[in-house]
Amino acid sequence: MESKSIKISTKEYRARCEVLREHLKLSGLTGAVLFDNYYILYYAGFAFIPTERPVAFVMNTKGEKALFVPRLEVEHAQANAVVDRVDQYVEYPFEPHPLNKLRDILEDMGISKQYAADRDGYPWILGYKGPSLSELLGEKPLGIAAFIEERMAIKSQSEVNLIYESVKWGNLAHTLLQRYTHPGLTETEVSLRASMEATLCMLDTIGPIYRAQSPFSDGASVGYRGQIGRNAEIPHALASNIIFQQGDVLVTGASAPVWGYNSELERTMIIGPASNEQKRNFDHMLVLQETAFQAIKPGARCADVDRAVRAYYEEHDLMPYWKHHVGHAIGLRYHEGPFLDLGDQTEISPGMVFTVEPGLYVPGAGGFRHSDTVLVTEGGIEMMTYYPCDLESLTIRV
């Protein structure tokens, strides 16, 4: 029953498609072809794992919507996609090539000239090879990805609600992670235990109305991704089954996909007591994040936020420990645009959701980074994540 579900409603999917249809009409186009799996989820509510087998969402200016899938996805698409028709091909690779069937569908829907697409053909992933749309239709498509990204950047209330639900279970997973972390244990055993227990609790609570809709995770997940001890100075390290030791700086990450929507919670913890150097870096990190919070407001540019934070780095001679921008948008993708970076001049608007995560990465000492998910409102920001951020709360007692 839709009224008792936390997922995006059929009405909202149709409203999104109507905005897309109006854009196509105003642009003098006959229709659009979308291959990106997140765009397909955004417009059709169909989540799938992208492989070498092409999948496409097609809509013409009459508002007719089709999903083009391999035979193995037919029942899956028919049960979940908010479209008028599901068209299939046998398999890839096959004779004839699946995109020949897509060309026939486009022509049947009146899409052959003056059309839009997110890319000129199915992307070459996992060994796929095939013709471009330009080769099939004899005309290059007009790019439409920028238009879609702008729509996705402003979240509806339903999307915000799903991100809040994600926050809740990421918070629980992180609570368990901190509880179970002790010297002598490994990041693998602690991360798996916390993730599993949080997921089982989530399923006990909202299981009947829950779907992950994610190709990466089927529940709450939390861990360290190898950012332990000196490895914490590598922002995107990989999990290495490291054994925890007293004095380690630990950088965490927690989330939970909820009907495809994600949040981000990261904290810096220390297996204490913290040294003076660790306290100093931790305090700088808190001020850097607070500086970013204060700079995020409607009408400001994404670049303004990064500029304000960089000014603090420079004032306190911290630029040698800088490695990345302040943050990024988040939603259906774990990373989305726009980005809180000097190179992004996007105007910040109410409804945008960002992660805020400036960090310090000090050779020999480790990394220091909190990440919080925030919603832009008319008056500034609303904190969505709520895990404690002070050093005392994040010190693991030995």
C-alpha positions as CSV (number, residue, x, y, z in Angstrom):
1,M,0.0,0.0,0.0
2,E,1.6,3.2,-1.2
3,S,0.4,5.3,1.8
4,K,2.3,2.9,4.2
5,S,5.5,2.8,2.2
6,I,8.6,4.9,2.6
7,K,9.6,4.6,-1.0
8,I,9.2,7.2,-3.8
9,S,5.6,7.2,-5.0
10,T,4.4,6.4,-8.5
11,K,3.0,9.9,-8.6
12,E,6.4,11.4,-8.0
13,Y,8.1,9.3,-10.7
14,R,5.4,10.5,-13.1
15,A,5.9,14.1,-12.1
16,R,9.6,13.8,-12.7
17,C,8.9,12.4,-16.2
18,E,6.5,15.2,-16.9
19,V,9.2,17.8,-16.1
20,L,11.5,15.9,-18.5
21,R,8.8,15.8,-21.2
22,E,8.2,19.5,-21.0
23,H,12.0,20.1,-21.3
24,L,12.1,18.0,-24.4
25,K,9.1,19.8,-26.0
26,L,10.5,23.3,-25.2
27,S,13.8,22.1,-26.8
28,G,12.1,20.9,-29.9
29,L,13.2,17.3,-29.4
30,T,11.3,14.1,-30.2
31,G,12.4,12.2,-27.1
32,A,15.2,11.0,-24.8
33,V,17.3,7.9,-24.3
34,L,18.9,7.3,-20.9
35,F,21.5,4.6,-20.2
36,D,22.8,5.7,-16.8
37,N,21.5,3.3,-14.1
38,Y,20.9,6.1,-11.6
39,Y,19.0,8.2,-14.2
40,I,16.8,5.1,-14.9
41,L,16.2,4.7,-11.2
42,Y,15.3,8.4,-10.9
43,Y,12.8,8.4,-13.6
44,A,11.4,4.8,-13.7
45,G,12.1,3.5,-10.2
46,F,14.0,0.5,-11.6
47,A,17.1,-0.5,-9.8
48,F,19.5,-2.9,-11.5
49,I,23.1,-3.9,-11.6
50,P,24.8,-2.5,-14.7
51,T,26.6,-5.1,-16.8
52,E,27.7,-5.6,-20.4
53,R,24.0,-6.1,-21.2
54,P,22.5,-2.8,-22.3
55,V,19.5,-1.3,-20.4
56,A,17.8,1.9,-21.5
57,F,14.9,4.2,-20.5
58,V,13.1,5.8,-23.5
59,M,10.5,8.5,-23.4
60,N,9.0,10.5,-26.3
61,T,7.2,13.9,-26.1
62,K,3.8,12.2,-25.9
63,G,4.9,11.0,-22.5
64,E,5.1,7.3,-23.5
65,K,7.8,5.5,-21.5
66,A,9.6,2.3,-22.4
67,L,12.3,0.3,-20.6
68,F,14.6,-1.7,-22.8
69,V,16.1,-4.7,-21.0
70,P,17.7,-8.1,-21.7
71,R,15.6,-11.2,-21.3
72,L,16.9,-11.9,-17.8
73,E,15.6,-8.6,-16.5
74,V,12.1,-8.8,-18.0
75,E,10.1,-10.0,-15.0
76,H,12.2,-7.8,-12.7
77,A,11.4,-4.7,-14.8
78,Q,7.7,-5.6,-15.2
79,A,7.3,-5.8,-11.5
80,N,9.1,-2.6,-10.5
81,A,9.5,-0.1,-13.4
82,V,7.0,2.8,-13.6
83,V,6.8,2.7,-17.5
84,D,4.2,2.0,-20.1
85,R,6.0,-0.9,-21.8
86,V,9.0,-3.2,-21.3
87,D,10.8,-4.2,-24.4
88,Q,13.3,-7.0,-24.4
89,Y,16.2,-8.5,-26.4
90,V,17.6,-12.0,-26.1
91,E,21.1,-11.6,-24.8
92,Y,24.4,-9.8,-25.3
93,P,26.5,-10.6,-27.3
94,F,23.9,-11.8,-29.8
95,E,22.8,-11.6,-33.4
96,P,21.5,-9.1,-34.2
97,H,23.2,-6.7,-31.8
98,P,20.8,-5.5,-29.0
99,L,21.0,-1.9,-30.1
100,N,19.5,-2.7,-33.4
101,K,16.4,-3.7,-31.5
102,L,16.6,-0.4,-29.5
103,R,16.7,1.5,-32.8
104,D,13.5,-0.2,-33.9
105,I,11.9,0.8,-30.6
106,L,13.0,4.4,-31.0
107,E,11.6,4.6,-34.5
108,D,8.3,3.0,-33.3
109,M,8.0,5.7,-30.6
110,G,8.8,8.5,-33.1
111,I,12.3,9.1,-31.9
112,S,14.7,9.2,-34.8
113,K,15.7,12.8,-35.4
114,Q,16.3,15.7,-33.0
115,Y,16.5,13.6,-29.8
116,A,18.4,13.8,-26.5
117,A,20.5,11.2,-24.6
118,D,22.7,11.1,-21.6
119,R,25.5,9.6,-23.8
120,D,25.9,8.6,-27.4
121,G,25.3,4.9,-26.9
122,Y,25.6,2.3,-24.1
123,P,28.8,2.8,-22.1
124,W,31.6,0.4,-22.7
125,I,31.6,-1.4,-19.3
126,L,32.5,-5.0,-18.5
127,G,33.6,-5.7,-22.0
128,Y,30.6,-4.3,-23.8
129,K,31.1,-3.2,-27.5
130,G,28.5,-1.7,-29.7
131,P,27.4,1.1,-32.1
132,S,26.7,4.6,-31.0
133,L,23.3,6.2,-31.2
134,S,24.7,8.5,-33.9
135,E,25.6,5.4,-36.0
136,L,22.2,3.8,-35.5
137,L,20.0,6.9,-36.1
138,G,22.3,8.9,-38.4
139,E,22.1,11.9,-36.0
140,K,24.1,12.8,-32.9
141,P,21.9,13.2,-29.8
142,L,21.7,16.4,-27.8
143,G,23.3,15.9,-24.3
144,I,20.8,15.9,-21.5
145,A,22.8,14.8,-18.5
146,A,23.4,18.4,-17.2
147,F,19.6,19.0,-17.1
148,I,19.0,15.7,-15.2
149,E,21.8,16.4,-12.7
150,E,20.3,19.8,-11.9
151,R,16.9,18.1,-11.2
152,M,18.5,15.5,-9.1
153,A,20.4,18.0,-7.0
154,I,17.3,19.5,-5.5
155,K,15.7,16.8,-3.3
156,S,11.9,16.5,-2.8
157,Q,10.5,15.9,0.7
158,S,10.2,12.2,-0.1
159,E,13.8,12.0,-1.0
160,V,14.8,13.9,2.1
161,N,12.8,11.5,4.2
162,L,14.6,8.5,2.7
163,I,18.0,10.2,3.4
164,Y,16.9,10.7,7.0
165,E,16.0,7.1,7.3
166,S,19.4,6.2,6.0
167,V,21.0,8.5,8.6
168,K,19.1,6.6,11.4
169,W,20.6,3.2,10.5
170,G,24.0,4.6,9.7
171,N,24.0,6.1,13.2
172,L,23.1,2.8,14.8
173,A,25.9,1.0,12.8
174,H,28.4,3.5,14.0
175,T,27.3,3.2,17.6
176,L,28.0,-0.5,17.4
177,L,31.3,0.0,15.6
178,Q,32.6,2.2,18.4
179,R,31.3,-0.1,21.0
180,Y,33.0,-3.2,19.6
181,T,36.4,-1.6,18.7
182,H,39.2,-2.6,21.1
183,P,42.9,-3.1,20.8
184,G,43.8,-6.6,19.6
185,L,40.8,-7.0,17.4
186,T,40.8,-6.4,13.6
187,E,38.9,-3.9,11.5
188,T,37.3,-6.8,9.6
189,E,35.7,-8.6,12.5
190,V,34.5,-5.4,14.1
191,S,33.1,-3.9,10.9
192,L,31.3,-7.1,9.9
193,R,29.8,-7.5,13.4
194,A,28.6,-3.9,13.6
195,S,27.2,-3.9,10.1
196,M,25.4,-7.2,10.5
197,E,23.8,-6.3,13.8
198,A,22.7,-2.9,12.6
199,T,21.2,-4.4,9.4
200,L,19.3,-7.1,11.4
201,C,17.9,-4.5,13.7
202,M,16.8,-2.4,10.7
203,L,15.1,-5.4,9.2
204,D,13.3,-6.2,12.4
205,T,12.1,-2.6,12.5
206,I,11.2,-1.7,8.9
207,G,11.9,-4.9,7.0
208,P,8.4,-5.2,5.4
209,I,8.7,-1.7,3.8
210,Y,12.5,-1.7,3.2
211,R,14.5,-2.2,0.0
212,A,18.1,-1.2,-0.4
213,Q,17.9,-0.6,-4.2
214,S,21.7,-0.5,-4.3
215,P,24.2,-2.4,-6.3
216,F,26.7,-2.1,-3.5
217,S,25.0,-2.9,-0.2
218,D,21.8,-4.6,1.1
219,G,21.8,-3.0,4.5
220,A,23.6,-0.8,7.0
221,S,27.3,-0.8,6.6
222,V,30.1,0.7,8.7
223,G,33.9,0.3,8.9
224,Y,37.3,1.9,8.7
225,R,38.3,1.2,5.1
226,G,41.9,0.8,6.3
227,Q,42.1,4.3,7.8
228,I,43.7,3.1,11.0
229,G,46.9,4.4,12.6
230,R,49.2,5.9,10.1
231,N,47.1,4.6,7.3
232,A,44.4,7.1,8.4
233,E,46.4,9.7,6.5
234,I,45.3,8.0,3.2
235,P,41.8,9.4,2.6
236,H,40.7,6.5,0.3
237,A,42.6,3.6,1.8
238,L,41.3,0.1,1.4
239,A,40.4,-2.3,4.2
240,S,43.4,-4.4,5.2
241,N,42.3,-6.4,8.3
242,I,44.5,-4.2,10.5
243,I,44.8,-4.9,14.2
244,F,43.8,-2.1,16.4
245,Q,46.5,-0.7,18.8
246,Q,46.5,1.8,21.6
247,G,47.2,5.3,20.2
248,D,45.6,4.6,16.8
249,V,43.7,7.4,15.0
250,L,40.7,5.8,13.4
251,V,38.6,7.3,10.6
252,T,35.2,5.7,10.1
253,G,32.4,5.6,7.5
254,A,28.8,4.6,8.0
255,S,25.7,4.6,5.8
256,A,22.6,2.5,4.8
257,P,20.9,2.7,1.3
258,V,17.2,3.1,1.7
259,W,15.2,2.7,-1.5
260,G,18.4,3.8,-3.3
261,Y,19.1,6.9,-1.2
262,N,22.3,7.3,0.9
263,S,23.7,9.4,3.7
264,E,27.2,9.7,5.0
265,L,28.5,9.7,8.5
266,E,32.2,9.7,9.3
267,R,34.0,10.3,12.5
268,T,37.6,10.4,13.7
269,M,38.1,8.3,16.8
270,I,41.2,7.7,18.9
271,I,42.1,4.7,21.0
272,G,43.1,6.8,23.9
273,P,44.2,8.7,25.6
274,A,44.8,11.2,22.8
275,S,48.3,12.8,22.5
276,N,48.7,16.6,22.4
277,E,49.4,16.4,18.7
278,Q,46.2,14.4,18.1
279,K,44.2,16.8,20.2
280,R,45.6,19.8,18.2
281,N,44.8,18.2,14.8
282,F,41.4,17.1,16.0
283,D,40.5,20.6,17.2
284,H,41.6,22.1,13.8
285,M,39.4,19.6,12.0
286,L,36.4,20.6,14.1
287,V,36.9,24.3,13.2
288,L,37.4,23.5,9.6
289,Q,34.0,21.7,9.5
290,E,32.3,24.4,11.4
291,T,33.7,27.0,9.0
292,A,32.1,25.0,6.1
293,F,28.8,24.8,7.9
294,Q,28.7,28.5,8.3
295,A,29.5,29.1,4.7
296,I,26.7,26.9,3.3
297,K,23.7,29.0,2.6
298,P,21.3,29.7,-0.2
299,G,22.7,32.1,-2.8
300,A,26.3,31.2,-2.0
301,R,28.4,29.4,-4.6
302,C,29.9,25.9,-3.9
303,A,33.3,27.5,-4.5
304,D,32.7,30.0,-1.7
305,V,32.5,27.2,0.9
306,D,35.8,25.7,-0.2
307,R,37.3,29.1,-0.3
308,A,36.3,29.9,3.3
309,V,37.7,26.6,4.5
310,R,41.0,27.0,2.6
311,A,41.4,30.3,4.2
312,Y,41.6,28.6,7.6
313,Y,44.1,26.1,6.3
314,E,46.3,28.9,5.0
315,E,45.9,31.0,8.1
316,H,47.1,28.2,10.3
317,D,49.8,26.8,8.0
318,L,47.8,23.6,7.4
319,M,47.8,23.4,3.6
320,P,50.5,20.7,3.7
321,Y,47.9,18.5,5.3
322,W,45.1,19.3,2.8
323,K,44.1,16.6,0.3
324,H,40.6,17.1,-1.0
325,H,37.7,19.5,-1.3
326,V,35.1,20.2,1.4
327,G,32.4,17.8,0.3
328,H,29.9,16.8,-2.3
329,A,26.2,16.3,-2.8
330,I,24.6,12.9,-2.0
331,G,21.4,11.1,-2.8
332,L,21.0,8.2,-5.2
333,R,24.7,8.2,-5.7
334,Y,27.1,8.1,-2.8
335,H,28.9,11.0,-4.6
336,E,26.9,13.4,-6.6
337,G,27.4,16.9,-8.0
338,P,27.6,19.7,-7.2
339,F,30.9,19.7,-5.2
340,L,32.1,22.0,-2.5
341,D,35.2,22.9,-4.5
342,L,36.8,26.0,-5.9
343,G,36.1,24.7,-9.4
344,D,32.3,24.5,-8.9
345,Q,30.4,27.7,-9.3
346,T,27.0,26.1,-8.8
347,E,24.7,28.3,-6.7
348,I,23.6,26.6,-3.5
349,S,19.8,26.2,-3.2
350,P,17.3,24.9,-0.7
351,G,16.7,21.2,-1.1
352,M,20.3,20.4,-1.8
353,V,21.9,17.7,0.4
354,F,25.7,17.8,1.0
355,T,28.3,15.9,2.9
356,V,30.7,18.2,4.7
357,E,34.1,16.6,5.3
358,P,37.2,18.8,5.3
359,G,40.1,16.8,6.6
360,L,43.7,17.0,7.8
361,Y,46.1,14.2,6.8
362,V,49.3,14.5,8.8
363,P,52.3,12.2,7.9
364,G,53.2,10.0,10.7
365,A,50.2,11.0,12.8
366,G,47.2,9.9,10.7
367,G,44.0,11.5,9.3
368,F,41.4,13.6,11.0
369,R,38.0,13.9,9.3
370,H,34.4,14.1,10.3
371,S,31.7,13.9,7.6
372,D,28.1,15.0,8.3
373,T,25.2,15.1,5.9
374,V,23.3,18.4,5.8
375,L,20.2,19.7,4.1
376,V,20.2,23.2,2.7
377,T,17.2,25.2,3.9
378,E,15.9,28.7,3.3
379,G,17.9,29.9,6.4
380,G,21.1,27.9,6.1
381,I,21.5,24.2,6.8
382,E,19.7,21.5,8.8
383,M,22.0,18.8,10.3
384,M,20.8,15.4,9.3
385,T,23.5,13.3,10.9
386,Y,23.7,13.6,14.7
387,Y,26.5,11.3,16.0
388,P,28.6,12.9,18.7
389,C,31.6,14.9,17.3
390,D,33.6,15.9,20.4
391,L,36.9,14.2,21.3
392,E,35.8,12.9,24.6
393,S,32.8,11.1,23.1
394,L,35.1,9.7,20.4
395,T,37.9,8.4,22.6
396,I,37.9,4.7,23.0
397,R,39.0,3.9,26.6
398,V,41.6,1.3,27.1
